[in-house]
């Protein structure tokens, strides 16, 4: 028997179910029809909320960036030292990727390269997350803790280093990190390496 949803409930349920599927499969491999079947509703009901797979992915990505921003703000709250903030931001990024891999894979999916034109709010929230890191680097440069350079260019390099490490972790490429202690040590070493590259 088909389930019934109140207005808005199906949209939330579809996002939640899709995140679960992405996390389980390890990739954004799904169709809107598959999501509808898993929720026991007609595929036309899902299409009332999402125009396409890309549209659904963009909503998941936007939700993910909002959560990442919240994690950034929580981890760096009260920290004045740019070095401490950088490490806190890097760790919260990696921990977010590990604990929200469904959202994380959607946030950087190649199918969303054109979605930002259709849903500019996704580009806005994505840049807001990046700006938190760039602002940290800029503060470090102003206080002469970090080498003077373009904050956005430095931010792209640091973000790339943290992002690549996170992807390798959620893909299970570091098989030697078999326990929490080893994982935490590896994260500390990686962030310290990135930090040293910025120091004067």
C-alpha positions as CSV (number, residue, x, y, z in Angstrom):
1,X,0.0,0.0,0.0
2,X,1.4,3.4,-1.0
3,X,2.4,5.7,1.9
4,X,0.8,9.2,2.2
5,X,2.8,12.3,3.1
6,X,1.7,15.7,4.2
7,X,3.0,18.7,2.1
8,X,6.7,19.0,2.6
9,X,7.1,15.6,4.4
10,X,7.8,13.8,1.1
11,X,10.5,16.3,0.2
12,X,12.2,15.8,3.5
13,X,11.8,12.0,3.3
14,X,13.2,11.9,-0.2
15,X,16.3,13.9,0.8
16,X,16.8,11.6,3.8
17,X,16.4,8.4,1.8
18,X,18.7,9.6,-0.9
19,X,21.4,10.5,1.6
20,X,21.1,7.0,3.0
21,X,21.4,5.4,-0.5
22,X,24.5,7.5,-1.4
23,X,26.1,6.6,1.9
24,X,25.4,2.9,1.5
25,X,26.5,2.8,-2.2
26,X,29.5,5.1,-1.7
27,X,28.4,7.1,-4.8
28,X,25.5,9.1,-6.0
29,X,24.1,6.3,-8.1
30,X,20.3,6.5,-8.0
31,X,17.2,7.5,-9.9
32,X,14.1,9.5,-8.8
33,X,12.1,6.4,-9.6
34,X,14.3,4.3,-7.2
35,X,13.8,6.9,-4.5
36,X,10.0,6.8,-5.1
37,X,9.9,3.0,-4.9
38,X,11.9,3.0,-1.7
39,X,9.4,5.4,-0.1
40,X,6.5,3.5,-1.6
41,X,5.1,6.5,-3.5
42,X,4.6,7.1,-7.2
43,X,7.5,8.6,-9.1
44,X,5.3,11.5,-10.1
45,X,4.9,12.4,-6.4
46,X,8.7,12.8,-6.1
47,X,8.8,14.8,-9.4
48,X,6.5,17.3,-7.8
49,X,9.3,18.3,-5.4
50,X,12.4,17.7,-7.6
51,X,12.6,18.3,-11.3
52,X,15.5,15.9,-11.8
53,X,18.2,13.8,-10.1
54,X,20.5,16.9,-10.3
55,X,17.8,19.0,-8.6
56,X,17.6,16.5,-5.7
57,X,21.4,16.4,-5.4
58,X,21.5,20.2,-5.3
59,X,19.1,20.2,-2.3
60,X,21.2,17.6,-0.5
61,X,24.4,19.6,-1.3
62,X,22.9,22.8,0.0
63,X,21.8,21.0,3.2
64,X,25.3,19.6,3.6
65,X,27.0,23.0,3.2
66,X,24.8,24.5,5.9
67,X,25.7,21.6,8.2
68,X,29.4,22.1,7.4
69,X,29.2,25.8,8.2
70,X,27.6,25.0,11.5
71,X,30.4,22.6,12.2
72,X,33.0,25.2,11.3
73,X,31.4,27.8,13.5
74,X,31.1,25.4,16.5
75,X,34.6,24.2,16.3
76,X,36.3,27.6,15.9
77,X,34.1,29.5,18.3
78,X,36.2,31.4,20.9
79,X,39.5,30.6,19.2
80,X,41.5,33.7,18.5
81,X,44.7,32.2,17.2
82,X,44.6,31.7,13.4
83,X,46.7,28.5,13.8
84,X,44.2,27.1,16.3
85,X,41.3,28.0,14.1
86,X,42.9,26.5,11.1
87,X,43.4,23.2,12.8
88,X,39.9,23.3,14.3
89,X,38.3,24.0,10.8
90,X,40.4,21.3,9.2
91,X,39.5,18.7,11.8
92,X,35.8,19.6,11.7
93,X,35.8,19.3,7.9
94,X,37.3,15.8,8.0
95,X,35.0,14.7,10.7
96,X,32.0,16.0,8.8
97,X,33.1,14.1,5.7
98,X,33.5,10.9,7.7
99,X,30.2,11.2,9.6
100,X,28.1,12.6,6.7
101,X,29.5,10.9,3.7
102,X,26.1,10.9,1.9
103,X,25.9,14.7,2.1
104,X,29.6,15.1,1.4
105,X,29.6,13.1,-1.8
106,X,26.6,15.1,-3.0
107,X,28.2,18.4,-2.2
108,X,31.1,17.9,-4.6
109,X,29.4,15.8,-7.3
110,X,30.3,16.6,-10.9
111,X,26.6,16.8,-11.9
112,X,26.3,19.9,-9.8
113,X,28.6,22.0,-11.9
114,X,25.7,23.4,-13.8
115,X,23.2,23.3,-10.9
116,X,24.7,26.5,-9.4
117,X,23.3,28.5,-12.3
118,X,19.8,27.0,-11.7
119,X,20.0,27.3,-7.9
120,X,22.3,30.2,-7.0
121,X,21.6,29.7,-3.3
122,X,23.8,26.6,-3.6
123,X,26.8,28.6,-4.9
124,X,26.2,31.2,-2.1
125,X,26.3,28.7,0.7
126,X,29.2,26.8,-0.8
127,X,31.2,30.0,-1.0
128,X,30.2,31.0,2.5
129,X,31.8,27.8,3.8
130,X,35.0,28.5,1.8
131,X,35.1,32.1,3.0
132,X,35.3,30.9,6.7
133,X,38.6,29.2,5.8
134,X,39.9,32.1,3.6
135,X,39.1,34.6,6.4
136,X,41.1,32.5,8.9
137,X,44.0,32.5,6.6
138,X,43.7,36.2,6.0
139,X,43.7,36.9,9.7
140,X,46.8,34.8,10.0
141,X,48.5,36.8,7.3
142,X,47.5,40.1,8.9
143,X,48.9,39.0,12.2
144,X,52.1,37.8,10.5
145,X,51.6,34.2,11.6
146,X,51.1,33.0,8.1
147,X,53.1,34.0,5.0
148,X,51.7,36.9,3.1
149,X,49.8,35.7,0.0
150,X,46.4,35.8,-1.7
151,X,43.9,34.4,0.9
152,X,41.6,32.9,-1.7
153,X,44.5,31.2,-3.5
154,X,45.9,29.9,-0.2
155,X,42.4,28.8,0.8
156,X,42.0,26.8,-2.4
157,X,45.2,25.0,-1.8
158,X,44.4,24.2,1.9
159,X,40.8,23.2,1.0
160,X,42.1,20.9,-1.7
161,X,44.6,19.3,0.8
162,X,41.9,18.7,3.4
163,X,39.3,17.6,0.8
164,X,41.6,15.1,-0.9
165,X,42.5,13.6,2.5
166,X,38.8,13.3,3.4
167,X,37.9,11.6,0.2
168,X,40.6,9.0,0.6
169,X,39.4,8.4,4.1
170,X,35.8,7.8,3.3
171,X,36.8,5.7,0.3
172,X,38.8,3.4,2.7
173,X,42.1,4.0,1.0
174,X,44.1,4.2,4.3
175,X,43.7,0.7,5.5
176,X,46.3,1.0,8.2
177,X,44.0,3.4,10.1
178,X,42.1,0.7,11.8
179,X,41.2,2.4,15.0
180,X,40.2,5.8,16.3
181,X,43.6,6.6,17.9
182,X,45.4,5.9,14.6
183,X,42.9,7.9,12.7
184,X,43.2,10.9,15.0
185,X,46.9,10.8,14.8
186,X,46.8,10.7,11.0
187,X,44.5,13.7,11.0
188,X,46.7,15.6,13.3
189,X,49.8,14.9,11.2
190,X,48.1,15.9,8.0
191,X,46.8,19.2,9.4
192,X,50.2,20.0,10.9
193,X,51.7,19.5,7.5
194,X,49.3,21.9,5.9
195,X,49.8,24.4,8.7
196,X,53.6,24.3,8.4
197,X,53.3,25.2,4.7
198,X,51.6,28.4,5.7
199,X,53.9,29.6,8.4
200,X,56.4,32.3,7.9
